[in-house]
Amino acid sequence: MFSVEGQTVLVTGGTRGIGRGIASAFLDAGAEVYACARTPPADTEDRAVRFIEADVRDSSGCAALIRTILNESGKLDTLINNAGGGPAVDAASVSPRFTESIVRLNLLAPLFMSQAAHAALKTTRGSIVNIASVSATRSSPGTMAYGAAKAGLLSATTSLAQEWAPHVRVNAIIAGLIKTEASQTHYGGEAGIARLEARLPSGRMGTPADIASACLYLASRDAAYVSGAALEVFGGGEPPSFLTFIEDER
């Protein structure tokens, strides 16, 4: 329904998890897909996706990445700023260096990439999709810097959408709890995932394919008048904590 056939697409952090799901979906939809990460993928699946080793936290690396794509493909239609993450830490004792690294990956890197890609996207009247998180819109204890950086990314999305209009559309996706290869460890195995999913409105966690479908829409011409939006892809959200307390007391 949402055609991206013939587009040239870059997915940062596109070799695993959500990023890999996004890259595969665009490939299946007929796009020419590039994925970047600091290390090559561990397997050869989806090798029609063109991998470029890059560190998006480095502004010069971002510029070099875009040059490589333009030299090979001749254009860029869509940038998916997906690379990100942050482990749980104690905000009172974590090192300043760690906090800076989380902000650099989750906020500065998307800004560096967007700036590097701007001229190419302006030429194609393309778009940027920033992958944010529910941590940007609610408290994020244990991942304070991550939540703050993702909140900043939402603000940057609306600012760039206005500043770069009408030539480049800029949108964000507020991703909920997404099941990836890291979920087993993060949520305490299958039993932990089952307990979590039982309390979610949709009865399940999201998947990379759920996020990918939203990206396909935002990158397509069907979304030509959608810019500055923050699309919530979280299956109804997370129930308020007081409801959990009530259930536990019953």
C-alpha positions as CSV (number, residue, x, y, z in Angstrom):
1,M,0.0,0.0,0.0
2,F,2.7,2.5,0.9
3,S,5.2,2.4,-2.0
4,V,8.9,3.0,-1.4
5,E,9.9,1.1,-4.5
6,G,13.0,2.6,-6.1
7,Q,14.0,4.6,-3.0
8,T,17.5,4.6,-1.6
9,V,17.2,4.2,2.1
10,L,19.8,4.3,4.9
11,V,19.0,2.6,8.3
12,T,21.5,3.4,11.1
13,G,22.0,0.5,13.5
14,G,20.5,-1.6,10.7
15,T,22.2,-5.0,11.4
16,R,20.2,-6.3,14.4
17,G,17.0,-5.8,16.4
18,I,14.6,-3.1,15.2
19,G,17.0,-1.7,12.7
20,R,17.4,-5.1,10.9
21,G,13.6,-5.4,10.8
22,I,13.3,-2.0,9.2
23,A,16.1,-2.7,6.7
24,S,14.5,-6.0,5.7
25,A,11.0,-4.5,5.3
26,F,12.3,-1.7,2.9
27,L,14.3,-4.3,1.0
28,D,11.1,-6.4,0.5
29,A,9.3,-3.3,-0.6
30,G,11.7,-2.7,-3.5
31,A,14.0,-0.1,-2.0
32,E,17.8,-0.1,-2.3
33,V,18.8,-0.4,1.3
34,Y,22.0,0.6,3.1
35,A,22.6,-0.3,6.8
36,C,25.4,1.0,8.9
37,A,26.8,0.0,12.3
38,R,30.2,0.0,14.0
39,T,30.7,-3.8,13.3
40,P,29.6,-6.0,10.4
41,P,26.7,-8.3,10.9
42,A,27.4,-11.7,12.3
43,D,25.6,-13.6,9.6
44,T,24.9,-13.3,5.9
45,E,21.1,-13.1,6.0
46,D,19.6,-10.1,4.1
47,R,22.9,-9.5,2.4
48,A,21.1,-7.7,-0.4
49,V,21.1,-4.9,2.3
50,R,24.4,-3.1,1.6
51,F,26.4,-2.7,4.8
52,I,28.8,0.2,5.5
53,E,30.9,0.3,8.6
54,A,30.4,3.6,10.3
55,D,30.3,5.3,13.8
56,V,27.3,7.7,13.6
57,R,28.5,9.3,16.9
58,D,31.3,11.0,14.8
59,S,30.1,13.8,12.6
60,S,32.9,13.3,10.1
61,G,32.0,9.6,9.8
62,C,28.4,10.6,9.1
63,A,29.5,12.9,6.3
64,A,31.7,10.1,4.8
65,L,28.8,7.6,5.0
66,I,26.5,9.9,3.0
67,R,29.3,10.5,0.4
68,T,29.7,6.7,0.0
69,I,26.0,6.2,-0.6
70,L,25.8,9.0,-3.1
71,N,28.8,7.7,-4.9
72,E,27.3,4.3,-5.2
73,S,23.6,5.0,-5.6
74,G,23.5,8.6,-6.8
75,K,20.8,9.7,-4.4
76,L,19.2,9.3,-0.9
77,D,15.5,9.3,-0.4
78,T,15.0,8.2,3.3
79,L,17.2,8.3,6.4
80,I,16.0,6.2,9.3
81,N,17.9,7.3,12.5
82,N,17.5,4.0,14.4
83,A,20.9,3.5,16.2
84,G,20.5,4.0,19.9
85,G,20.1,2.3,23.3
86,G,21.3,2.5,26.8
87,P,21.7,0.0,29.6
88,A,20.1,0.6,33.1
89,V,22.5,2.4,35.5
90,D,22.3,4.3,38.8
91,A,22.0,8.0,38.0
92,A,23.6,8.9,41.3
93,S,26.8,7.1,40.7
94,V,27.2,6.6,36.9
95,S,30.2,8.3,35.4
96,P,29.9,11.6,33.4
97,R,31.7,9.8,30.5
98,F,28.9,7.2,30.4
99,T,26.2,9.8,30.4
100,E,27.9,11.7,27.6
101,S,28.1,8.5,25.5
102,I,24.4,7.8,25.9
103,V,23.4,11.3,24.9
104,R,25.9,11.3,22.0
105,L,24.4,8.0,20.6
106,N,20.8,8.8,21.1
107,L,20.6,12.5,20.4
108,L,23.8,13.9,18.8
109,A,24.2,11.0,16.3
110,P,20.8,11.5,14.8
111,L,21.5,15.2,14.5
112,F,24.8,14.6,12.9
113,M,23.3,12.2,10.4
114,S,20.4,14.5,9.6
115,Q,22.7,17.4,8.9
116,A,25.0,15.2,6.8
117,A,22.0,13.9,4.8
118,H,20.2,17.2,4.4
119,A,21.5,18.3,1.0
120,A,20.9,14.9,-0.5
121,L,17.4,14.6,0.9
122,K,16.5,18.1,-0.2
123,T,17.4,17.1,-3.8
124,T,15.0,14.1,-3.7
125,R,12.4,15.8,-1.4
126,G,13.0,12.9,0.9
127,S,12.3,12.3,4.5
128,I,13.9,11.5,7.9
129,V,12.4,9.1,10.4
130,N,13.8,9.3,14.0
131,I,13.2,6.2,16.1
132,A,12.4,7.5,19.6
133,S,10.9,5.7,22.6
134,V,8.2,5.8,25.2
135,S,11.1,6.7,27.5
136,A,10.9,10.1,25.9
137,T,7.4,10.7,27.1
138,R,7.3,9.2,30.6
139,S,9.7,8.9,33.5
140,S,12.7,6.7,32.8
141,P,14.2,5.6,36.1
142,G,17.4,3.7,35.6
143,T,17.8,5.0,32.1
144,M,17.6,8.8,32.8
145,A,20.1,9.9,30.1
146,Y,18.5,7.7,27.5
147,G,15.0,9.1,28.2
148,A,16.3,12.6,28.2
149,A,18.1,12.1,24.9
150,K,15.1,10.6,23.3
151,A,12.9,13.5,24.5
152,G,15.5,15.8,22.9
153,L,15.1,13.8,19.7
154,L,11.4,14.5,19.6
155,S,12.0,18.2,20.1
156,A,14.6,18.1,17.3
157,T,12.1,16.3,15.0
158,T,9.5,19.1,15.2
159,S,12.2,21.9,14.9
160,L,13.7,20.3,11.8
161,A,10.3,19.6,10.3
162,Q,9.7,23.3,10.3
163,E,13.2,24.5,9.4
164,W,13.6,22.2,6.5
165,A,10.1,22.3,5.1
166,P,8.9,22.0,2.4
167,H,11.9,20.1,0.9
168,V,12.5,17.5,3.7
169,R,9.9,15.9,5.9
170,V,11.0,14.9,9.4
171,N,9.0,12.6,11.6
172,A,9.5,10.4,14.7
173,I,8.2,7.1,15.9
174,I,7.6,6.6,19.6
175,A,8.4,2.9,20.0
176,G,6.9,0.9,22.8
177,L,8.2,-2.3,24.3
178,I,9.7,-4.2,21.3
179,K,10.7,-7.9,21.4
180,T,14.1,-8.4,19.9
181,E,17.0,-10.9,20.3
182,A,18.0,-9.0,23.5
183,S,14.6,-9.3,25.1
184,Q,15.2,-12.7,26.8
185,T,18.1,-11.3,28.8
186,H,16.5,-7.9,29.5
187,Y,13.1,-9.2,30.7
188,G,14.1,-12.4,32.5
189,G,13.5,-15.0,29.9
190,E,10.2,-16.4,28.5
191,A,8.6,-16.3,31.9
192,G,9.4,-12.6,32.4
193,I,8.2,-11.8,28.9
194,A,4.9,-13.7,29.4
195,R,4.2,-11.8,32.7
196,L,4.9,-8.5,31.0
197,E,2.8,-9.2,27.9
198,A,-0.1,-10.3,30.1
199,R,-0.3,-6.8,31.4
200,L,0.0,-4.9,28.1
201,P,-3.2,-3.7,26.4
202,S,-2.5,-5.5,23.2
203,G,-1.5,-8.7,25.0
204,R,1.9,-8.8,23.4
205,M,5.1,-6.8,23.0
206,G,5.7,-5.1,19.7
207,T,8.0,-6.5,17.0
208,P,10.5,-4.9,14.7
209,A,8.0,-5.5,11.9
210,D,5.5,-3.2,13.7
211,I,8.1,-0.4,13.7
212,A,9.1,-1.2,10.1
213,S,5.5,-0.8,8.9
214,A,5.2,2.6,10.4
215,C,8.5,3.6,8.8
216,L,7.3,2.4,5.4
217,Y,4.2,4.7,5.7
218,L,6.2,7.7,6.8
219,A,8.7,7.3,4.0
220,S,6.1,6.9,1.3
221,R,4.4,9.6,-0.7
222,D,1.1,8.6,1.1
223,A,2.6,10.6,4.0
224,A,3.4,13.6,1.9
225,Y,1.6,16.0,4.3
226,V,2.9,14.3,7.4
227,S,5.9,16.1,8.9
228,G,6.8,17.0,12.5
229,A,4.7,14.1,13.7
230,A,5.5,11.7,16.6
231,L,3.7,8.4,15.7
232,E,3.1,6.3,18.7
233,V,3.6,2.6,18.0
234,F,3.1,1.0,21.4
235,G,0.0,-1.1,21.3
236,G,-2.1,1.2,23.5
237,G,0.8,2.1,25.9
238,E,1.8,0.9,29.3
239,P,-0.9,0.6,32.0
240,P,-0.5,3.0,35.0
241,S,1.6,1.5,37.8
242,F,-1.2,1.9,40.3
243,L,-3.2,-0.7,38.4
244,T,-0.4,-3.2,38.8
245,F,-0.3,-2.5,42.5
246,I,-4.1,-3.1,42.7
247,E,-3.8,-6.4,40.8
248,D,-1.0,-7.6,43.0
249,E,-3.0,-7.0,46.1
250,R,-6.0,-9.0,44.9
